[in-house]
Amino acid sequence: MYELEYKEDWDKYFKKMNKELQIKIWKKIQQLKELESARHLKLGLPFFVVETSQYRITFRQIGKTRTVWFAGNHKQYEKWYLSLMR
């Protein structure tokens, strides 16, 4: 079982979603405590991505701690991802 932490501003897009979507995505975030594996964001970057329909959640894992860095739709995800590359 993993411990969850949240990067400051991880919810920049999440808090703008309607309540129904927030609940759906929050449940997926809580599943990160038990999730065995996830795909790498990109080779060489220390992030993992999980998807729930058109929404993405990214996190970093250090030992038994997973830190959520982002939750939002695909377009917001691309914007966030490109900001990492600067």
N, CA, C and O atoms as a GROMACS GRO file, in nm:
protein
  344
    1MET      N    1   0.084  -0.118   0.000
    1MET     CA    2   0.000   0.000   0.000
    1MET      C    3   0.089   0.125   0.000
    1MET      O    4   0.191   0.130   0.068
    2TYR      N    5   0.048   0.223  -0.076
    2TYR     CA    6   0.125   0.347  -0.091
    2TYR      C    7   0.059   0.461  -0.014
    2TYR      O    8  -0.063   0.464   0.005
    3GLU      N    9   0.143   0.554   0.028
    3GLU     CA   10   0.095   0.677   0.092
    3GLU      C   11   0.078   0.781  -0.018
    3GLU      O   12   0.159   0.786  -0.111
    4LEU      N   13  -0.025   0.863  -0.010
    4LEU     CA   14  -0.046   0.968  -0.109
    4LEU      C   15  -0.012   1.105  -0.052
    4LEU      O   16  -0.046   1.138   0.062
    5GLU      N   17   0.056   1.182  -0.135
    5GLU     CA   18   0.083   1.323  -0.105
    5GLU      C   19   0.039   1.402  -0.227
    5GLU      O   20   0.016   1.346  -0.334
    6TYR      N   21   0.029   1.532  -0.211
    6TYR     CA   22  -0.018   1.617  -0.320
    6TYR      C   23   0.073   1.737  -0.334
    6TYR      O   24   0.097   1.810  -0.238
    7LYS      N   25   0.123   1.756  -0.456
    7LYS     CA   26   0.205   1.873  -0.484
    7LYS      C   27   0.117   1.997  -0.471
    7LYS      O   28  -0.002   1.993  -0.501
    8GLU      N   29   0.178   2.106  -0.428
    8GLU     CA   30   0.104   2.232  -0.414
    8GLU      C   31   0.041   2.263  -0.549
    8GLU      O   32   0.118   2.231  -0.639
    9ASP      N   33  -0.056   2.307  -0.586
    9ASP     CA   34  -0.118   2.338  -0.715
    9ASP      C   35  -0.151   2.218  -0.804
    9ASP      O   36  -0.177   2.238  -0.923
   10TRP      N   37  -0.152   2.096  -0.752
   10TRP     CA   38  -0.187   1.980  -0.832
   10TRP      C   39  -0.331   1.992  -0.884
   10TRP      O   40  -0.364   1.936  -0.989
   11ASP      N   41  -0.415   2.064  -0.812
   11ASP     CA   42  -0.559   2.071  -0.842
   11ASP      C   43  -0.597   2.195  -0.924
   11ASP      O   44  -0.714   2.235  -0.926
   12LYS      N   45  -0.501   2.254  -0.992
   12LYS     CA   46  -0.527   2.375  -1.071
   12LYS      C   47  -0.646   2.354  -1.166
   12LYS      O   48  -0.732   2.442  -1.177
   13TYR      N   49  -0.653   2.242  -1.233
   13TYR     CA   50  -0.762   2.213  -1.326
   13TYR      C   51  -0.874   2.133  -1.258
   13TYR      O   52  -0.991   2.148  -1.291
   14PHE      N   53  -0.836   2.050  -1.164
   14PHE     CA   54  -0.931   1.966  -1.093
   14PHE      C   55  -1.041   2.047  -1.026
   14PHE      O   56  -1.159   2.011  -1.033
   15LYS      N   57  -1.003   2.157  -0.961
   15LYS     CA   58  -1.102   2.236  -0.887
   15LYS      C   59  -1.199   2.310  -0.979
   15LYS      O   60  -1.302   2.361  -0.932
   16LYS      N   61  -1.169   2.318  -1.109
   16LYS     CA   62  -1.259   2.383  -1.204
   16LYS      C   63  -1.361   2.286  -1.264
   16LYS      O   64  -1.453   2.328  -1.334
   17MET      N   65  -1.346   2.157  -1.237
   17MET     CA   66  -1.438   2.056  -1.290
   17MET      C   67  -1.569   2.056  -1.212
   17MET      O   68  -1.576   2.102  -1.099
   18ASN      N   69  -1.672   2.001  -1.276
   18ASN     CA   70  -1.798   1.989  -1.203
   18ASN      C   71  -1.784   1.880  -1.096
   18ASN      O   72  -1.694   1.797  -1.102
   19LYS      N   73  -1.873   1.883  -1.002
   19LYS     CA   74  -1.865   1.795  -0.885
   19LYS      C   75  -1.864   1.647  -0.922
   19LYS      O   76  -1.791   1.568  -0.862
   20GLU      N   77  -1.944   1.610  -1.021
   20GLU     CA   78  -1.952   1.470  -1.064
   20GLU      C   79  -1.816   1.420  -1.116
   20GLU      O   80  -1.773   1.309  -1.082
   21LEU      N   81  -1.750   1.501  -1.197
   21LEU     CA   82  -1.618   1.465  -1.248
   21LEU      C   83  -1.515   1.461  -1.136
   21LEU      O   84  -1.430   1.371  -1.132
   22GLN      N   85  -1.523   1.556  -1.046
   22GLN     CA   86  -1.430   1.557  -0.933
   22GLN      C   87  -1.440   1.427  -0.854
   22GLN      O   88  -1.338   1.370  -0.814
   23ILE      N   89  -1.560   1.382  -0.831
   23ILE     CA   90  -1.580   1.257  -0.754
   23ILE      C   91  -1.519   1.139  -0.829
   23ILE      O   92  -1.451   1.056  -0.770
   24LYS      N   93  -1.544   1.132  -0.959
   24LYS     CA   94  -1.491   1.023  -1.042
   24LYS      C   95  -1.338   1.022  -1.038
   24LYS      O   96  -1.276   0.917  -1.019
   25ILE      N   97  -1.278   1.138  -1.055
   25ILE     CA   98  -1.132   1.147  -1.058
   25ILE      C   99  -1.074   1.126  -0.919
   25ILE      O  100  -0.968   1.065  -0.904
   26TRP      N  101  -1.141   1.176  -0.817
   26TRP     CA  102  -1.094   1.156  -0.679
   26TRP      C  103  -1.088   1.007  -0.646
   26TRP      O  104  -0.995   0.961  -0.580
   27LYS      N  105  -1.188   0.931  -0.690
   27LYS     CA  106  -1.188   0.786  -0.667
   27LYS      C  107  -1.067   0.721  -0.734
   27LYS      O  108  -1.004   0.633  -0.677
   28LYS      N  109  -1.036   0.766  -0.855
   28LYS     CA  110  -0.919   0.712  -0.926
   28LYS      C  111  -0.790   0.749  -0.853
   28LYS      O  112  -0.698   0.668  -0.844
   29ILE      N  113  -0.783   0.871  -0.802
   29ILE     CA  114  -0.665   0.912  -0.726
   29ILE      C  115  -0.649   0.824  -0.602
   29ILE      O  116  -0.538   0.784  -0.569
   30GLN      N  117  -0.758   0.794  -0.535
   30GLN     CA  118  -0.752   0.709  -0.416
   30GLN      C  119  -0.707   0.567  -0.450
   30GLN      O  120  -0.648   0.498  -0.367
   31GLN      N  121  -0.735   0.523  -0.573
   31GLN     CA  122  -0.691   0.391  -0.617
   31GLN      C  123  -0.539   0.384  -0.632
   31GLN      O  124  -0.482   0.274  -0.636
   32LEU      N  125  -0.474   0.498  -0.638
   32LEU     CA  126  -0.327   0.499  -0.648
   32LEU      C  127  -0.263   0.436  -0.524
   32LEU      O  128  -0.148   0.392  -0.530
   33LYS      N  129  -0.336   0.433  -0.414
   33LYS     CA  130  -0.283   0.370  -0.292
   33LYS      C  131  -0.259   0.222  -0.314
   33LYS      O  132  -0.168   0.164  -0.254
   34GLU      N  133  -0.340   0.159  -0.400
   34GLU     CA  134  -0.334   0.015  -0.423
   34GLU      C  135  -0.281  -0.024  -0.560
   34GLU      O  136  -0.242  -0.139  -0.581
   35LEU      N  137  -0.278   0.068  -0.653
   35LEU     CA  138  -0.242   0.040  -0.792
   35LEU      C  139  -0.102  -0.021  -0.801
   35LEU      O  140  -0.005   0.034  -0.748
   36GLU      N  141  -0.093  -0.135  -0.869
   36GLU     CA  142   0.035  -0.204  -0.880
   36GLU      C  143   0.130  -0.137  -0.979
   36GLU      O  144   0.248  -0.122  -0.950
   37SER      N  145   0.078  -0.097  -1.096
   37SER     CA  146   0.166  -0.038  -1.195
   37SER      C  147   0.092   0.068  -1.277
   37SER      O  148  -0.031   0.068  -1.284
   38ALA      N  149   0.169   0.155  -1.339
   38ALA     CA  150   0.116   0.260  -1.426
   38ALA      C  151   0.219   0.284  -1.534
   38ALA      O  152   0.336   0.246  -1.520
   39ARG      N  153   0.177   0.347  -1.642
   39ARG     CA  154   0.273   0.370  -1.750
   39ARG      C  155   0.358   0.495  -1.721
   39ARG      O  156   0.312   0.590  -1.657
   40HIS      N  157   0.482   0.491  -1.768
   40HIS     CA  158   0.571   0.607  -1.756
   40HIS      C  159   0.522   0.718  -1.846
   40HIS      O  160   0.472   0.692  -1.956
   41LEU      N  161   0.535   0.841  -1.800
   41LEU     CA  162   0.500   0.957  -1.881
   41LEU      C  163   0.586   0.958  -2.007
   41LEU      O  164   0.533   0.966  -2.118
   42LYS      N  165   0.716   0.949  -1.990
   42LYS     CA  166   0.809   0.944  -2.102
   42LYS      C  167   0.941   0.892  -2.046
   42LYS      O  168   0.979   0.923  -1.933
   43LEU      N  169   1.009   0.815  -2.125
   43LEU     CA  170   1.137   0.761  -2.082
   43LEU      C  171   1.229   0.874  -2.035
   43LEU      O  172   1.249   0.973  -2.105
   44GLY      N  173   1.283   0.858  -1.917
   44GLY     CA  174   1.373   0.959  -1.862
   44GLY      C  175   1.307   1.056  -1.767
   44GLY      O  176   1.376   1.124  -1.691
   45LEU      N  177   1.173   1.065  -1.769
   45LEU     CA  178   1.103   1.153  -1.676
   45LEU      C  179   1.050   1.069  -1.560
   45LEU      O  180   1.006   0.956  -1.582
   46PRO      N  181   1.054   1.121  -1.438
   46PRO     CA  182   1.016   1.041  -1.321
   46PRO      C  183   0.866   1.040  -1.291
   46PRO      O  184   0.827   1.028  -1.175
   47PHE      N  185   0.782   1.052  -1.392
   47PHE     CA  186   0.638   1.058  -1.371
   47PHE      C  187   0.567   0.936  -1.428
   47PHE      O  188   0.613   0.874  -1.523
   48PHE      N  189   0.455   0.904  -1.366
   48PHE     CA  190   0.367   0.798  -1.414
   48PHE      C  191   0.231   0.860  -1.445
   48PHE      O  192   0.195   0.963  -1.388
   49VAL      N  193   0.156   0.796  -1.534
   49VAL     CA  194   0.025   0.848  -1.575
   49VAL      C  195  -0.079   0.738  -1.562
   49VAL      O  196  -0.055   0.624  -1.601
   50VAL      N  197  -0.196   0.773  -1.508
   50VAL     CA  198  -0.313   0.686  -1.512
   50VAL      C  199  -0.424   0.763  -1.580
   50VAL      O  200  -0.431   0.886  -1.571
   51GLU      N  201  -0.511   0.691  -1.647
   51GLU     CA  202  -0.618   0.754  -1.723
   51GLU      C  203  -0.753   0.708  -1.673
   51GLU      O  204  -0.770   0.594  -1.629
   52THR      N  205  -0.848   0.798  -1.679
   52THR     CA  206  -0.987   0.766  -1.653
   52THR      C  207  -1.067   0.842  -1.758
   52THR      O  208  -1.083   0.964  -1.749
   53SER      N  209  -1.116   0.772  -1.856
   53SER     CA  210  -1.178   0.826  -1.979
   53SER      C  211  -1.082   0.928  -2.040
   53SER      O  212  -0.968   0.891  -2.070
   54GLN      N  213  -1.122   1.052  -2.060
   54GLN     CA  214  -1.033   1.151  -2.124
   54GLN      C  215  -0.949   1.229  -2.023
   54GLN      O  216  -0.886   1.328  -2.061
   55TYR      N  217  -0.948   1.189  -1.900
   55TYR     CA  218  -0.875   1.260  -1.795
   55TYR      C  219  -0.747   1.187  -1.757
   55TYR      O  220  -0.740   1.064  -1.764
   56ARG      N  221  -0.647   1.264  -1.717
   56ARG     CA  222  -0.516   1.210  -1.681
   56ARG      C  223  -0.480   1.253  -1.540
   56ARG      O  224  -0.514   1.362  -1.495
   57ILE      N  225  -0.411   1.162  -1.472
   57ILE     CA  226  -0.357   1.190  -1.339
   57ILE      C  227  -0.209   1.152  -1.346
   57ILE      O  228  -0.175   1.040  -1.385
   58THR      N  229  -0.123   1.244  -1.308
   58THR     CA  230   0.020   1.212  -1.307
   58THR      C  231   0.071   1.214  -1.164
   58THR      O  232   0.025   1.292  -1.080
   59PHE      N  233   0.168   1.128  -1.140
   59PHE     CA  234   0.227   1.121  -1.006
   59PHE      C  235   0.372   1.077  -1.015
   59PHE      O  236   0.416   1.021  -1.116
   60ARG      N  237   0.444   1.104  -0.909
   60ARG     CA  238   0.581   1.056  -0.892
   60ARG      C  239   0.581   0.959  -0.776
   60ARG      O  240   0.503   0.972  -0.682
   61GLN      N  241   0.668   0.861  -0.784
   61GLN     CA  242   0.677   0.763  -0.677
   61GLN      C  243   0.819   0.758  -0.624
   61GLN      O  244   0.915   0.741  -0.699
   62ILE      N  245   0.829   0.773  -0.493
   62ILE     CA  246   0.957   0.757  -0.424
   62ILE      C  247   0.931   0.662  -0.309
   62ILE      O  248   0.861   0.696  -0.213
   63GLY      N  249   0.988   0.544  -0.319
   63GLY     CA  250   0.963   0.442  -0.218
   63GLY      C  251   0.816   0.408  -0.213
   63GLY      O  252   0.756   0.372  -0.314
   64LYS      N  253   0.758   0.418  -0.095
   64LYS     CA  254   0.616   0.386  -0.076
   64LYS      C  255   0.528   0.511  -0.074
   64LYS      O  256   0.415   0.507  -0.026
   65THR      N  257   0.580   0.622  -0.127
   65THR     CA  258   0.503   0.746  -0.133
   65THR      C  259   0.481   0.786  -0.278
   65THR      O  260   0.574   0.790  -0.358
   66ARG      N  261   0.357   0.816  -0.310
   66ARG     CA  262   0.320   0.865  -0.442
   66ARG      C  263   0.268   1.007  -0.426
   66ARG      O  264   0.179   1.034  -0.345
   67THR      N  265   0.325   1.099  -0.504
   67THR     CA  266   0.285   1.239  -0.499
   67THR      C  267   0.211   1.275  -0.626
   67THR      O  268   0.266   1.264  -0.736
   68VAL      N  269   0.086   1.318  -0.612
   68VAL     CA  270   0.004   1.358  -0.726
   68VAL      C  271   0.050   1.496  -0.772
   68VAL      O  272   0.056   1.589  -0.692
   69TRP      N  273   0.080   1.509  -0.900
   69TRP     CA  274   0.128   1.635  -0.956
   69TRP      C  275   0.025   1.703  -1.044
   69TRP      O  276   0.029   1.825  -1.060
   70PHE      N  277  -0.068   1.626  -1.101
   70PHE     CA  278  -0.161   1.684  -1.198
   70PHE      C  279  -0.286   1.597  -1.210
   70PHE      O  280  -0.278   1.474  -1.201
   71ALA      N  281  -0.401   1.662  -1.230
   71ALA     CA  282  -0.526   1.593  -1.265
   71ALA      C  283  -0.604   1.687  -1.356
   71ALA      O  284  -0.636   1.800  -1.316
   72GLY      N  285  -0.635   1.642  -1.476
   72GLY     CA  286  -0.709   1.725  -1.570
   72GLY      C  287  -0.738   1.652  -1.699
   72GLY      O  288  -0.706   1.534  -1.712
   73ASN      N  289  -0.800   1.721  -1.793
   73ASN     CA  290  -0.833   1.656  -1.920
   73ASN      C  291  -0.709   1.648  -2.011
   73ASN      O  292  -0.602   1.698  -1.977
   74HIS      N  293  -0.727   1.585  -2.126
   74HIS     CA  294  -0.614   1.561  -2.214
   74HIS      C  295  -0.547   1.690  -2.262
   74HIS      O  296  -0.424   1.699  -2.267
   75LYS      N  297  -0.626   1.788  -2.296
   75LYS     CA  298  -0.571   1.916  -2.344
   75LYS      C  299  -0.491   1.985  -2.232
   75LYS      O  300  -0.382   2.036  -2.257
   76GLN      N  301  -0.544   1.985  -2.112
   76GLN     CA  302  -0.474   2.044  -1.998
   76GLN      C  303  -0.347   1.964  -1.967
   76GLN      O  304  -0.244   2.021  -1.929
   77TYR      N  305  -0.356   1.834  -1.983
   77TYR     CA  306  -0.242   1.744  -1.961
   77TYR      C  307  -0.129   1.781  -2.057
   77TYR      O  308  -0.014   1.788  -2.016
   78GLU      N  309  -0.160   1.803  -2.184
   78GLU     CA  310  -0.058   1.840  -2.282
   78GLU      C  311   0.008   1.973  -2.243
   78GLU      O  312   0.130   1.987  -2.254
   79LYS      N  313  -0.071   2.067  -2.199
   79LYS     CA  314  -0.019   2.197  -2.156
   79LYS      C  315   0.074   2.179  -2.036
   79LYS      O  316   0.183   2.237  -2.032
   80TRP      N  317   0.032   2.100  -1.939
   80TRP     CA  318   0.113   2.073  -1.820
   80TRP      C  319   0.242   2.003  -1.860
   80TRP      O  320   0.350   2.040  -1.813
   81TYR      N  321   0.231   1.902  -1.945
   81TYR     CA  322   0.346   1.825  -1.990
   81TYR      C  323   0.449   1.916  -2.059
   81TYR      O  324   0.569   1.905  -2.033
   82LEU      N  325   0.402   2.004  -2.148
   82LEU     CA  326   0.492   2.094  -2.218
   82LEU      C  327   0.561   2.192  -2.123
   82LEU      O  328   0.674   2.232  -2.147
   83SER      N  329   0.492   2.230  -2.016
   83SER     CA  330   0.554   2.320  -1.918
   83SER      C  331   0.672   2.253  -1.847
   83SER      O  332   0.764   2.321  -1.801
   84LEU      N  333   0.672   2.120  -1.839
   84LEU     CA  334   0.784   2.047  -1.780
   84LEU      C  335   0.908   2.052  -1.868
   84LEU      O  336   1.021   2.047  -1.819
   85MET      N  337   0.885   2.062  -1.998
   85MET     CA  338   0.994   2.055  -2.094
   85MET      C  339   1.070   2.187  -2.109
   85MET      O  340   1.175   2.190  -2.172
   86ARG      N  341   1.018   2.294  -2.052
   86ARG     CA  342   1.085   2.426  -2.064
   86ARG      C  343   1.207   2.435  -1.978
   86ARG      O  344   1.273   2.538  -1.976
   0.00000   0.00000   0.00000
